């Protein structure tokens, strides 16, 4: 969205803070839903230490039009 603001560590700092808070609240595993075609996001999540779990698929049900 704003390429000129990338690579400054802001996203990494926010993710680290969120993960630390989640752990303090009792969280044990972080999840991220990333579109298969979104290679930029896949790279970012991998760089943050996340790995894909191919055995899982998202199930959805629209509840309203």
C-alpha positions as CSV (number, residue, x, y, z in Angstrom):
1,X,0.0,0.0,0.0
2,X,2.8,2.4,0.9
3,X,6.0,0.9,-0.5
4,X,8.0,3.9,0.8
5,X,7.2,2.9,4.4
6,X,8.3,-0.7,4.1
7,X,11.5,-2.2,5.5
8,X,11.5,0.1,8.6
9,X,10.8,-2.6,11.1
10,X,7.4,-1.2,12.1
11,X,5.4,-4.4,11.2
12,X,8.0,-6.6,12.9
13,X,7.8,-4.5,16.1
14,X,4.0,-4.6,16.1
15,X,3.9,-8.3,15.5
16,X,6.5,-9.0,18.3
17,X,4.5,-6.8,20.7
18,X,1.3,-8.7,19.8
19,X,2.9,-12.1,20.2
20,X,4.4,-11.1,23.6
21,X,1.0,-9.9,24.8
22,X,-0.7,-13.0,23.5
23,X,1.8,-15.2,25.4
24,X,1.3,-13.2,28.6
25,X,-2.5,-13.9,28.2
26,X,-1.9,-17.6,27.9
27,X,-1.6,-18.0,24.1
28,X,0.4,-20.9,22.8
29,X,0.4,-20.6,19.0
30,X,0.0,-17.7,16.6
31,X,-1.9,-18.2,13.3
32,X,-2.0,-16.1,10.2
33,X,-4.4,-16.6,7.2
34,X,-2.4,-15.8,4.1
35,X,-3.8,-16.1,0.5
36,X,-1.8,-18.6,-1.6
37,X,-1.3,-15.9,-4.3
38,X,0.0,-13.3,-1.9
39,X,3.7,-14.0,-2.1
40,X,4.7,-10.7,-0.4
41,X,2.7,-11.7,2.7
42,X,4.0,-15.2,2.6
43,X,7.6,-13.9,2.6
44,X,6.8,-11.6,5.5
45,X,5.2,-14.3,7.7
46,X,8.1,-16.7,6.9
47,X,10.6,-14.0,7.9
48,X,8.7,-13.7,11.2
49,X,9.1,-17.4,11.9
50,X,5.7,-18.7,10.8
51,X,5.4,-21.8,8.6
52,X,2.5,-23.0,6.5
53,X,0.5,-26.0,7.6
54,X,-0.8,-27.6,4.5
55,X,-3.0,-30.0,6.3
56,X,-5.4,-27.2,7.4
57,X,-7.9,-25.4,5.2
58,X,-10.2,-22.6,6.1
59,X,-14.0,-23.4,6.2
60,X,-16.4,-20.5,5.8
61,X,-20.1,-20.0,5.7
62,X,-21.7,-16.7,4.6
63,X,-24.4,-15.8,7.1
64,X,-25.7,-12.7,5.3
65,X,-25.8,-11.4,1.7
